Amino acid sequence: MEKIVVSRLEELGGRVLLTKMGEGISKNKSLELLGIQTTKSVLIFACARAEDADNMLMALNLELNFTEPGNGLGLTIDVDGYMGSKGLFI
């Protein structure tokens, strides 16, 4: 799934800066009772122009359905003007 999201972000005009594996925060009582609660998650950090960010999230949401529990979380952070970020896409 990680490779699909990364390639889709790049197709939509984003620049992937970091991908990192981690432990998920989702709780499943049945798996917990069996002692096999090891939900993996992937953090993908990407930059995009402000004009493109919402469209990118909407496109990814249509494909991945973020509203369904366990399918991920998408958000944007406005960094316009911080540490020369305006120059990233010029």
Biopython code that builds the backbone (N, CA, C, O; Angstrom):
import numpy as np
from Bio.PDB.StructureBuilder import StructureBuilder

atoms = [
    (1, "MET", "N", (0.819, -1.188, 0.000)),
    (1, "MET", "CA", (0.000, 0.000, 0.000)),
    (1, "MET", "C", (0.871, 1.264, 0.000)),
    (1, "MET", "O", (0.532, 2.260, -0.640)),
    (2, "GLU", "N", (1.986, 1.212, 0.717)),
    (2, "GLU", "CA", (2.887, 2.363, 0.804)),
    (2, "GLU", "C", (3.357, 2.809, -0.581)),
    (2, "GLU", "O", (3.356, 4.002, -0.887)),
    (3, "LYS", "N", (3.754, 1.858, -1.405)),
    (3, "LYS", "CA", (4.254, 2.187, -2.743)),
    (3, "LYS", "C", (3.155, 2.800, -3.607)),
    (3, "LYS", "O", (3.420, 3.691, -4.415)),
    (4, "ILE", "N", (1.940, 2.330, -3.439)),
    (4, "ILE", "CA", (0.810, 2.868, -4.196)),
    (4, "ILE", "C", (0.576, 4.327, -3.831)),
    (4, "ILE", "O", (0.399, 5.168, -4.712)),
    (5, "VAL", "N", (0.573, 4.631, -2.536)),
    (5, "VAL", "CA", (0.337, 6.001, -2.076)),
    (5, "VAL", "C", (1.463, 6.922, -2.533)),
    (5, "VAL", "O", (1.208, 8.030, -3.005)),
    (6, "VAL", "N", (2.705, 6.469, -2.394)),
    (6, "VAL", "CA", (3.850, 7.294, -2.801)),
    (6, "VAL", "C", (3.793, 7.588, -4.301)),
    (6, "VAL", "O", (3.971, 8.735, -4.709)),
    (7, "SER", "N", (3.549, 6.571, -5.120)),
    (7, "SER", "CA", (3.507, 6.803, -6.563)),
    (7, "SER", "C", (2.322, 7.688, -6.937)),
    (7, "SER", "O", (2.432, 8.520, -7.838)),
    (8, "ARG", "N", (1.198, 7.519, -6.257)),
    (8, "ARG", "CA", (0.015, 8.347, -6.546)),
    (8, "ARG", "C", (0.274, 9.805, -6.160)),
    (8, "ARG", "O", (-0.105, 10.715, -6.897)),
    (9, "LEU", "N", (0.913, 10.032, -5.019)),
    (9, "LEU", "CA", (1.257, 11.398, -4.617)),
    (9, "LEU", "C", (2.155, 12.065, -5.654)),
    (9, "LEU", "O", (1.952, 13.226, -6.008)),
    (10, "GLU", "N", (3.139, 11.328, -6.132)),
    (10, "GLU", "CA", (4.049, 11.871, -7.140)),
    (10, "GLU", "C", (3.321, 12.145, -8.457)),
    (10, "GLU", "O", (3.595, 13.147, -9.117)),
    (11, "GLU", "N", (2.403, 11.269, -8.840)),
    (11, "GLU", "CA", (1.606, 11.487, -10.056)),
    (11, "GLU", "C", (0.768, 12.751, -9.946)),
    (11, "GLU", "O", (0.562, 13.455, -10.935)),
    (12, "LEU", "N", (0.283, 13.037, -8.738)),
    (12, "LEU", "CA", (-0.578, 14.200, -8.511)),
    (12, "LEU", "C", (0.213, 15.492, -8.304)),
    (12, "LEU", "O", (-0.380, 16.552, -8.107)),
    (13, "GLY", "N", (1.540, 15.416, -8.347)),
    (13, "GLY", "CA", (2.357, 16.619, -8.251)),
    (13, "GLY", "C", (3.037, 16.845, -6.918)),
    (13, "GLY", "O", (3.653, 17.891, -6.713)),
    (14, "GLY", "N", (2.940, 15.891, -6.006)),
    (14, "GLY", "CA", (3.598, 16.028, -4.711)),
    (14, "GLY", "C", (5.032, 15.558, -4.756)),
    (14, "GLY", "O", (5.441, 14.857, -5.681)),
    (15, "ARG", "N", (5.783, 15.943, -3.765)),
    (15, "ARG", "CA", (7.169, 15.510, -3.639)),
    (15, "ARG", "C", (7.291, 14.783, -2.297)),
    (15, "ARG", "O", (7.200, 15.406, -1.239)),
    (16, "VAL", "N", (7.496, 13.465, -2.346)),
    (16, "VAL", "CA", (7.596, 12.660, -1.130)),
    (16, "VAL", "C", (8.977, 12.866, -0.525)),
    (16, "VAL", "O", (9.997, 12.658, -1.182)),
    (17, "LEU", "N", (8.993, 13.281, 0.749)),
    (17, "LEU", "CA", (10.250, 13.560, 1.441)),
    (17, "LEU", "C", (10.646, 12.462, 2.412)),
    (17, "LEU", "O", (11.833, 12.268, 2.673)),
    (18, "LEU", "N", (9.661, 11.733, 2.958)),
    (18, "LEU", "CA", (9.957, 10.745, 3.989)),
    (18, "LEU", "C", (8.877, 9.674, 4.019)),
    (18, "LEU", "O", (7.688, 9.979, 3.939)),
    (19, "THR", "N", (9.295, 8.423, 4.135)),
    (19, "THR", "CA", (8.381, 7.322, 4.454)),
    (19, "THR", "C", (9.004, 6.569, 5.620)),
    (19, "THR", "O", (10.194, 6.255, 5.596)),
    (20, "LYS", "N", (8.210, 6.282, 6.630)),
    (20, "LYS", "CA", (8.731, 5.656, 7.851)),
    (20, "LYS", "C", (7.717, 4.662, 8.395)),
    (20, "LYS", "O", (6.547, 5.000, 8.573)),
    (21, "MET", "N", (8.159, 3.439, 8.659)),
    (21, "MET", "CA", (7.307, 2.413, 9.262)),
    (21, "MET", "C", (7.160, 2.663, 10.755)),
    (21, "MET", "O", (8.075, 3.172, 11.402)),
    (22, "GLY", "N", (6.004, 2.301, 11.294)),
    (22, "GLY", "CA", (5.768, 2.467, 12.728)),
    (22, "GLY", "C", (4.690, 1.524, 13.206)),
    (22, "GLY", "O", (4.164, 0.725, 12.431)),
    (23, "GLU", "N", (4.363, 1.613, 14.465)),
    (23, "GLU", "CA", (3.291, 0.815, 15.053)),
    (23, "GLU", "C", (2.001, 1.610, 14.988)),
    (23, "GLU", "O", (1.995, 2.807, 15.274)),
    (24, "GLY", "N", (0.910, 0.957, 14.616)),
    (24, "GLY", "CA", (-0.379, 1.630, 14.516)),
    (24, "GLY", "C", (-0.975, 1.936, 15.869)),
    (24, "GLY", "O", (-0.522, 1.420, 16.891)),
    (25, "ILE", "N", (-1.993, 2.776, 15.873)),
    (25, "ILE", "CA", (-2.659, 3.136, 17.125)),
    (25, "ILE", "C", (-4.049, 2.523, 17.209)),
    (25, "ILE", "O", (-4.756, 2.716, 18.197)),
    (26, "SER", "N", (-4.443, 1.785, 16.180)),
    (26, "SER", "CA", (-5.759, 1.160, 16.153)),
    (26, "SER", "C", (-5.832, 0.033, 17.192)),
    (26, "SER", "O", (-4.877, -0.726, 17.363)),
    (27, "LYS", "N", (-6.964, -0.065, 17.876)),
    (27, "LYS", "CA", (-7.148, -1.113, 18.893)),
    (27, "LYS", "C", (-8.157, -2.147, 18.393)),
    (27, "LYS", "O", (-9.211, -1.790, 17.867)),
    (28, "ASN", "N", (-7.832, -3.413, 18.557)),
    (28, "ASN", "CA", (-8.718, -4.500, 18.204)),
    (28, "ASN", "C", (-8.706, -5.475, 19.375)),
    (28, "ASN", "O", (-7.716, -6.173, 19.596)),
    (29, "LYS", "N", (-9.813, -5.524, 20.130)),
    (29, "LYS", "CA", (-9.886, -6.343, 21.355)),
    (29, "LYS", "C", (-9.657, -7.832, 21.077)),
    (29, "LYS", "O", (-9.003, -8.513, 21.867)),
    (30, "SER", "N", (-10.187, -8.340, 19.965)),
    (30, "SER", "CA", (-10.026, -9.766, 19.650)),
    (30, "SER", "C", (-8.553, -10.110, 19.458)),
    (30, "SER", "O", (-8.065, -11.097, 20.009)),
    (31, "LEU", "N", (-7.849, -9.297, 18.677)),
    (31, "LEU", "CA", (-6.418, -9.544, 18.456)),
    (31, "LEU", "C", (-5.623, -9.335, 19.733)),
    (31, "LEU", "O", (-4.649, -10.044, 19.988)),
    (32, "GLU", "N", (-6.039, -8.358, 20.540)),
    (32, "GLU", "CA", (-5.346, -8.074, 21.796)),
    (32, "GLU", "C", (-5.424, -9.279, 22.738)),
    (32, "GLU", "O", (-4.434, -9.625, 23.383)),
    (33, "LEU", "N", (-6.605, -9.922, 22.819)),
    (33, "LEU", "CA", (-6.781, -11.099, 23.669)),
    (33, "LEU", "C", (-5.895, -12.257, 23.210)),
    (33, "LEU", "O", (-5.422, -13.045, 24.030)),
    (34, "LEU", "N", (-5.672, -12.357, 21.905)),
    (34, "LEU", "CA", (-4.817, -13.408, 21.361)),
    (34, "LEU", "C", (-3.337, -13.049, 21.441)),
    (34, "LEU", "O", (-2.473, -13.885, 21.175)),
    (35, "GLY", "N", (-3.053, -11.813, 21.805)),
    (35, "GLY", "CA", (-1.670, -11.379, 21.920)),
    (35, "GLY", "C", (-0.986, -11.115, 20.598)),
    (35, "GLY", "O", (0.241, -11.156, 20.508)),
    (36, "ILE", "N", (-1.776, -10.843, 19.570)),
    (36, "ILE", "CA", (-1.180, -10.608, 18.254)),
    (36, "ILE", "C", (-1.529, -9.220, 17.715)),
    (36, "ILE", "O", (-1.638, -9.032, 16.503)),
    (37, "GLN", "N", (-1.701, -8.269, 18.596)),
    (37, "GLN", "CA", (-2.032, -6.903, 18.187)),
    (37, "GLN", "C", (-0.762, -6.188, 17.707)),
    (37, "GLN", "O", (-0.090, -5.518, 18.491)),
    (38, "THR", "N", (-0.443, -6.331, 16.438)),
    (38, "THR", "CA", (0.748, -5.692, 15.883)),
    (38, "THR", "C", (0.392, -4.959, 14.591)),
    (38, "THR", "O", (0.928, -5.260, 13.525)),
    (39, "THR", "N", (-0.510, -4.005, 14.702)),
    (39, "THR", "CA", (-0.911, -3.227, 13.538)),
    (39, "THR", "C", (0.239, -2.332, 13.107)),
    (39, "THR", "O", (0.730, -1.522, 13.892)),
    (40, "LYS", "N", (0.665, -2.478, 11.862)),
    (40, "LYS", "CA", (1.741, -1.644, 11.327)),
    (40, "LYS", "C", (1.140, -0.421, 10.636)),
    (40, "LYS", "O", (0.024, -0.468, 10.117)),
    (41, "SER", "N", (1.885, 0.650, 10.640)),
    (41, "SER", "CA", (1.448, 1.854, 9.934)),
    (41, "SER", "C", (2.642, 2.470, 9.224)),
    (41, "SER", "O", (3.796, 2.168, 9.529)),
    (42, "VAL", "N", (2.341, 3.331, 8.279)),
    (42, "VAL", "CA", (3.380, 4.007, 7.515)),
    (42, "VAL", "C", (3.091, 5.501, 7.544)),
    (42, "VAL", "O", (1.972, 5.929, 7.263)),
    (43, "LEU", "N", (4.090, 6.279, 7.882)),
    (43, "LEU", "CA", (4.003, 7.728, 7.827)),
    (43, "LEU", "C", (4.619, 8.161, 6.502)),
    (43, "LEU", "O", (5.757, 7.806, 6.195)),
    (44, "ILE", "N", (3.874, 8.919, 5.729)),
    (44, "ILE", "CA", (4.370, 9.448, 4.459)),
    (44, "ILE", "C", (4.283, 10.958, 4.534)),
    (44, "ILE", "O", (3.195, 11.518, 4.663)),
    (45, "PHE", "N", (5.423, 11.614, 4.455)),
    (45, "PHE", "CA", (5.494, 13.071, 4.532)),
    (45, "PHE", "C", (5.840, 13.596, 3.151)),
    (45, "PHE", "O", (6.870, 13.238, 2.580)),
    (46, "ALA", "N", (4.976, 14.446, 2.619)),
    (46, "ALA", "CA", (5.181, 14.972, 1.264)),
    (46, "ALA", "C", (4.884, 16.468, 1.238)),
    (46, "ALA", "O", (4.135, 16.983, 2.068)),
    (47, "CYS", "N", (5.479, 17.144, 0.283)),
    (47, "CYS", "CA", (5.230, 18.566, 0.067)),
    (47, "CYS", "C", (4.487, 18.743, -1.249)),
    (47, "CYS", "O", (4.694, 17.994, -2.204)),
    (48, "ALA", "N", (3.623, 19.741, -1.281)),
    (48, "ALA", "CA", (2.896, 20.074, -2.508)),
    (48, "ALA", "C", (2.522, 21.544, -2.453)),
    (48, "ALA", "O", (2.488, 22.158, -1.386)),
    (49, "ARG", "N", (2.244, 22.089, -3.617)),
    (49, "ARG", "CA", (1.780, 23.470, -3.656)),
    (49, "ARG", "C", (0.431, 23.552, -2.959)),
    (49, "ARG", "O", (-0.364, 22.614, -3.023)),
    (50, "ALA", "N", (0.172, 24.666, -2.297)),
    (50, "ALA", "CA", (-1.087, 24.852, -1.574)),
    (50, "ALA", "C", (-2.289, 24.641, -2.496)),
    (50, "ALA", "O", (-3.311, 24.101, -2.074)),
    (51, "GLU", "N", (-2.162, 25.072, -3.761)),
    (51, "GLU", "CA", (-3.268, 24.932, -4.711)),
    (51, "GLU", "C", (-3.581, 23.468, -5.005)),
    (51, "GLU", "O", (-4.712, 23.145, -5.368)),
    (52, "ASP", "N", (-2.608, 22.582, -4.858)),
    (52, "ASP", "CA", (-2.776, 21.173, -5.208)),
    (52, "ASP", "C", (-3.117, 20.277, -4.016)),
    (52, "ASP", "O", (-3.658, 19.187, -4.200)),
    (53, "ALA", "N", (-2.810, 20.721, -2.807)),
    (53, "ALA", "CA", (-2.904, 19.856, -1.629)),
    (53, "ALA", "C", (-4.306, 19.294, -1.402)),
    (53, "ALA", "O", (-4.449, 18.090, -1.188)),
    (54, "ASP", "N", (-5.343, 20.129, -1.443)),
    (54, "ASP", "CA", (-6.703, 19.634, -1.208)),
    (54, "ASP", "C", (-7.141, 18.646, -2.280)),
    (54, "ASP", "O", (-7.774, 17.634, -1.978)),
    (55, "ASN", "N", (-6.804, 18.939, -3.530)),
    (55, "ASN", "CA", (-7.165, 18.023, -4.620)),
    (55, "ASN", "C", (-6.447, 16.686, -4.473)),
    (55, "ASN", "O", (-7.014, 15.636, -4.777)),
    (56, "MET", "N", (-5.200, 16.724, -4.007)),
    (56, "MET", "CA", (-4.448, 15.483, -3.794)),
    (56, "MET", "C", (-5.103, 14.636, -2.718)),
    (56, "MET", "O", (-5.259, 13.426, -2.883)),
    (57, "LEU", "N", (-5.490, 15.277, -1.603)),
    (57, "LEU", "CA", (-6.135, 14.537, -0.516)),
    (57, "LEU", "C", (-7.483, 13.966, -0.954)),
    (57, "LEU", "O", (-7.826, 12.838, -0.599)),
    (58, "MET", "N", (-8.244, 14.737, -1.719)),
    (58, "MET", "CA", (-9.538, 14.232, -2.192)),
    (58, "MET", "C", (-9.354, 13.036, -3.125)),
    (58, "MET", "O", (-10.102, 12.061, -3.041)),
    (59, "ALA", "N", (-8.364, 13.107, -4.013)),
    (59, "ALA", "CA", (-8.100, 11.991, -4.925)),
    (59, "ALA", "C", (-7.667, 10.746, -4.150)),
    (59, "ALA", "O", (-8.133, 9.643, -4.436)),
    (60, "LEU", "N", (-6.783, 10.918, -3.176)),
    (60, "LEU", "CA", (-6.342, 9.775, -2.369)),
    (60, "LEU", "C", (-7.491, 9.213, -1.537)),
    (60, "LEU", "O", (-7.602, 7.997, -1.376)),
    (61, "ASN", "N", (-8.346, 10.087, -1.009)),
    (61, "ASN", "CA", (-9.484, 9.630, -0.221)),
    (61, "ASN", "C", (-10.444, 8.798, -1.061)),
    (61, "ASN", "O", (-10.991, 7.809, -0.574)),
    (62, "LEU", "N", (-10.656, 9.185, -2.314)),
    (62, "LEU", "CA", (-11.525, 8.393, -3.193)),
    (62, "LEU", "C", (-10.970, 6.991, -3.412)),
    (62, "LEU", "O", (-11.728, 6.025, -3.512)),
    (63, "GLU", "N", (-9.651, 6.882, -3.485)),
    (63, "GLU", "CA", (-9.024, 5.589, -3.723)),
    (63, "GLU", "C", (-8.853, 4.764, -2.450)),
    (63, "GLU", "O", (-8.991, 3.541, -2.482)),
    (64, "LEU", "N", (-8.552, 5.425, -1.327)),
    (64, "LEU", "CA", (-8.219, 4.707, -0.097)),
    (64, "LEU", "C", (-9.309, 4.742, 0.962)),
    (64, "LEU", "O", (-9.252, 3.986, 1.932)),
    (65, "ASN", "N", (-10.301, 5.608, 0.791)),
    (65, "ASN", "CA", (-11.421, 5.738, 1.725)),
    (65, "ASN", "C", (-10.949, 5.964, 3.161)),
    (65, "ASN", "O", (-11.136, 5.103, 4.021)),
    (66, "PHE", "N", (-10.343, 7.112, 3.417)),
    (66, "PHE", "CA", (-9.827, 7.461, 4.737)),
    (66, "PHE", "C", (-10.903, 7.436, 5.827)),
    (66, "PHE", "O", (-10.579, 7.264, 7.002)),
    (67, "THR", "N", (-12.174, 7.605, 5.459)),
    (67, "THR", "CA", (-13.231, 7.653, 6.466)),
    (67, "THR", "C", (-13.498, 6.292, 7.101)),
    (67, "THR", "O", (-14.094, 6.217, 8.175)),
    (68, "GLU", "N", (-13.065, 5.222, 6.449)),
    (68, "GLU", "CA", (-13.233, 3.880, 7.015)),
    (68, "GLU", "C", (-12.119, 3.620, 8.030)),
    (68, "GLU", "O", (-10.944, 3.804, 7.711)),
    (69, "PRO", "N", (-12.467, 3.199, 9.243)),
    (69, "PRO", "CA", (-11.446, 2.982, 10.273)),
    (69, "PRO", "C", (-10.352, 2.014, 9.812)),
    (69, "PRO", "O", (-10.640, 0.968, 9.231)),
    (70, "GLY", "N", (-9.100, 2.376, 10.078)),
    (70, "GLY", "CA", (-7.971, 1.539, 9.738)),
    (70, "GLY", "C", (-7.398, 1.774, 8.355)),
    (70, "GLY", "O", (-6.411, 1.142, 7.979)),
    (71, "ASN", "N", (-8.009, 2.683, 7.586)),
    (71, "ASN", "CA", (-7.537, 2.918, 6.225)),
    (71, "ASN", "C", (-6.604, 4.097, 6.097)),
    (71, "ASN", "O", (-6.128, 4.376, 4.997)),
    (72, "GLY", "N", (-6.328, 4.791, 7.164)),
    (72, "GLY", "CA", (-5.379, 5.890, 7.096)),
    (72, "GLY", "C", (-5.961, 7.217, 7.507)),
    (72, "GLY", "O", (-7.135, 7.336, 7.857)),
    (73, "LEU", "N", (-5.105, 8.200, 7.453)),
    (73, "LEU", "CA", (-5.447, 9.552, 7.857)),
    (73, "LEU", "C", (-4.695, 10.495, 6.936)),
    (73, "LEU", "O", (-3.501, 10.311, 6.701)),
    (74, "GLY", "N", (-5.366, 11.481, 6.424)),
    (74, "GLY", "CA", (-4.722, 12.464, 5.564)),
    (74, "GLY", "C", (-4.949, 13.854, 6.118)),
    (74, "GLY", "O", (-6.052, 14.183, 6.556)),
    (75, "LEU", "N", (-3.920, 14.664, 6.101)),
    (75, "LEU", "CA", (-4.048, 16.032, 6.590)),
    (75, "LEU", "C", (-3.043, 16.930, 5.899)),
    (75, "LEU", "O", (-2.085, 16.456, 5.290)),
    (76, "THR", "N", (-3.268, 18.225, 5.997)),
    (76, "THR", "CA", (-2.328, 19.182, 5.434)),
    (76, "THR", "C", (-1.851, 20.127, 6.525)),
    (76, "THR", "O", (-2.575, 20.414, 7.479)),
    (77, "ILE", "N", (-0.644, 20.597, 6.374)),
    (77, "ILE", "CA", (-0.053, 21.593, 7.268)),
    (77, "ILE", "C", (0.485, 22.704, 6.379)),
    (77, "ILE", "O", (1.316, 22.452, 5.506)),
    (78, "ASP", "N", (0.023, 23.920, 6.591)),
    (78, "ASP", "CA", (0.458, 25.043, 5.777)),
    (78, "ASP", "C", (1.836, 25.502, 6.220)),
    (78, "ASP", "O", (2.004, 25.982, 7.341)),
    (79, "VAL", "N", (2.815, 25.357, 5.351)),
    (79, "VAL", "CA", (4.184, 25.780, 5.659)),
    (79, "VAL", "C", (4.637, 26.884, 4.716)),
    (79, "VAL", "O", (5.835, 27.132, 4.576)),
    (80, "ASP", "N", (3.700, 27.537, 4.078)),
    (80, "ASP", "CA", (4.015, 28.560, 3.094)),
    (80, "ASP", "C", (4.886, 29.657, 3.705)),
    (80, "ASP", "O", (4.483, 30.328, 4.656)),
    (81, "GLY", "N", (6.063, 29.825, 3.156)),
    (81, "GLY", "CA", (6.966, 30.878, 3.597)),
    (81, "GLY", "C", (7.937, 30.486, 4.690)),
    (81, "GLY", "O", (8.846, 31.256, 5.001)),
    (82, "TYR", "N", (7.774, 29.301, 5.289)),
    (82, "TYR", "CA", (8.680, 28.881, 6.357)),
    (82, "TYR", "C", (9.945, 28.268, 5.766)),
    (82, "TYR", "O", (9.860, 27.404, 4.893)),
    (83, "MET", "N", (11.077, 28.686, 6.213)),
    (83, "MET", "CA", (12.381, 28.143, 5.836)),
    (83, "MET", "C", (12.558, 28.005, 4.321)),
    (83, "MET", "O", (13.126, 27.021, 3.846)),
    (84, "GLY", "N", (12.078, 28.978, 3.579)),
    (84, "GLY", "CA", (12.262, 28.958, 2.135)),
    (84, "GLY", "C", (11.374, 27.978, 1.404)),
    (84, "GLY", "O", (11.669, 27.620, 0.263)),
    (85, "SER", "N", (10.288, 27.530, 2.026)),
    (85, "SER", "CA", (9.441, 26.522, 1.390)),
    (85, "SER", "C", (8.798, 27.035, 0.099)),
    (85, "SER", "O", (8.403, 26.227, -0.742)),
    (86, "LYS", "N", (8.684, 28.348, -0.081)),
    (86, "LYS", "CA", (8.115, 28.873, -1.323)),
    (86, "LYS", "C", (8.991, 28.495, -2.521)),
    (86, "LYS", "O", (8.489, 28.395, -3.641)),
    (87, "GLY", "N", (10.267, 28.289, -2.304)),
    (87, "GLY", "CA", (11.179, 27.951, -3.386)),
    (87, "GLY", "C", (11.182, 26.495, -3.782)),
    (87, "GLY", "O", (11.848, 26.131, -4.751)),
    (88, "LEU", "N", (10.448, 25.630, -3.056)),
    (88, "LEU", "CA", (10.478, 24.204, -3.349)),
    (88, "LEU", "C", (9.974, 23.873, -4.752)),
    (88, "LEU", "O", (10.491, 22.955, -5.388)),
    (89, "PHE", "N", (8.991, 24.594, -5.234)),
    (89, "PHE", "CA", (8.368, 24.246, -6.515)),
    (89, "PHE", "C", (8.612, 25.287, -7.598)),
    (89, "PHE", "O", (7.961, 25.251, -8.641)),
    (90, "ILE", "N", (9.526, 26.203, -7.374)),
    (90, "ILE", "CA", (9.835, 27.242, -8.370)),
    (90, "ILE", "C", (10.902, 26.712, -9.325)),
    (90, "ILE", "O", (11.314, 27.420, -10.245)),
]
sb = StructureBuilder()
sb.init_structure("model")
sb.init_model(0)
sb.init_chain("A")
sb.init_seg("    ")
for serial, (resi, resn, name, xyz) in enumerate(atoms, 1):
    if name == "N":
        sb.init_residue(resn, " ", resi, " ")
    sb.init_atom(name, np.array(xyz, "f"), 0.0, 1.0, " ", f" {name:<3s}", serial, name[0])
structure = sb.get_structure()
